[in-house]
Amino acid sequence: MFRKDVVIPSGAMALALCVFSAQAEPLKATQYADFDRYVLALSWQTGFCQSMHDRNRNEPDECRLQKESATKTDFLTVHGLWPGLPKSIAARGVDERRWMRFGCATRPIPNMPEVKGSRKCSAAETGLSLETAAKLSNVMPGAGGNACLERYEYAKHGVCFGFDPDAYFGTMVRMNQDVRSSALGHFLAENYGKTVSRRDFNDAVAKSWGKASVNAVKLSCDGNPAYLTEMQISLNAATINAPLSSASFAPQPHPGNCGKQFVIDKVGY
């Protein structure tokens, strides 16, 4: 802890903050740790909100209050971080579909209470620190308030692994920033409101982390013409505490439903 009566040079303060950041608690499962991948789910927020509008669903607060931003990568937001099916749970007869549907409420194990997506605020509080909650609110528009997305995500995908909440959500914040600052993030910003090809999108992914990473990215689109709503990035569990690199990515079998062309949607629909 810094003493109040000592003046610390700005350079030393910056170094101290870097050291503090480097010593942040790593994400570690204390039970059911025998899984080999995570899925990092990132929303393209304007597309997500348009899909809610187009389907005549009740728009969440973050969509009703959505505003234009000068920094277009701000629209790349966090949905969640989903551990894969642990081998110890699969051995009890649980398949991938059942695991993705129920997560920590999967029977017979982990056998925790199920929280419905339509009643996210019925999930327990996560225990997040105020500092991490503030950082999360900048990248997960549905966190807190009347939306409670972080409570739902932790109840479904985090609590049964014994994840420290700050480490769990802090990892999402860090990885979201990694993607925003990559060549892919720049591609999304430069093509805001434009129609792009999947080939050019894939080229941006490859430029960011190598050609093999392209097969780790699944895209979801909605509408006609199609517009981007979400990307799901499959990641090696062993590298989750390191910055995104070519070693981070794990191939997945389906590229998603976005087709050859889609729109990087903008605010206003």
HUNORBEL-V689363 format. One record per backbone hydrogen bond with DSSP energy under -0.5 kcal/mol. NH is the residue of the N-H (numbers start at 1). CO is the residue of the C=O. Records with the same first field share a line. If there is no record, write none. Layout:
# HUNORBEL-V689363
NH=CO, CO
This chain:
# HUNORBEL-V689363
6=3
8=6
9=7
13=9
14=10
15=11
16=12
17=13
18=14
19=15
20=16
21=17
22=18
23=19
24=21
28=26
30=161
31=161
35=33
38=235
39=82
40=38, 233
41=39, 80
42=40, 231
43=77
44=229
45=43, 75
47=44
48=44
49=45
50=46
51=47
52=48
53=49
54=50
55=51
56=53
57=52
59=57
63=60
64=60
65=61
66=63
72=70
74=71
75=72
76=73
77=43, 75
78=139
79=41
80=41
82=39
83=81
84=37
87=34
89=86
90=86
91=87
92=89
93=90
94=89
99=95
100=96
101=97
102=98
103=99
104=156
105=102
106=103
111=106
112=104
119=116
120=117
122=119
123=120
133=129
134=130
135=131
136=132
137=133
138=134, 135
139=136
140=136
143=140
147=144
148=144
149=142
152=148
153=149
154=150
155=151
156=152
157=153
158=154
159=154
161=158
162=159
163=158
168=164
169=165
170=166
171=167
172=168
173=169
174=170
175=171
176=172
177=173
178=174
179=175
180=176
181=177
182=179
185=179
186=182
187=183
188=184
189=185
190=186
191=187
192=189
193=264
194=191
196=262
198=260
201=197
202=198
203=199
204=200
205=201
206=202
207=203
208=204
209=205
210=206
213=210
214=211
215=212
216=213
217=214
218=216, 232
219=255
220=230
222=227
227=222
228=263
229=220
230=220
231=42
232=218
233=40, 231
234=216, 232
235=38
236=248
237=36
239=236
240=237
242=239
248=245
249=246
250=234
252=215
257=219
262=196
263=226
264=194
265=263
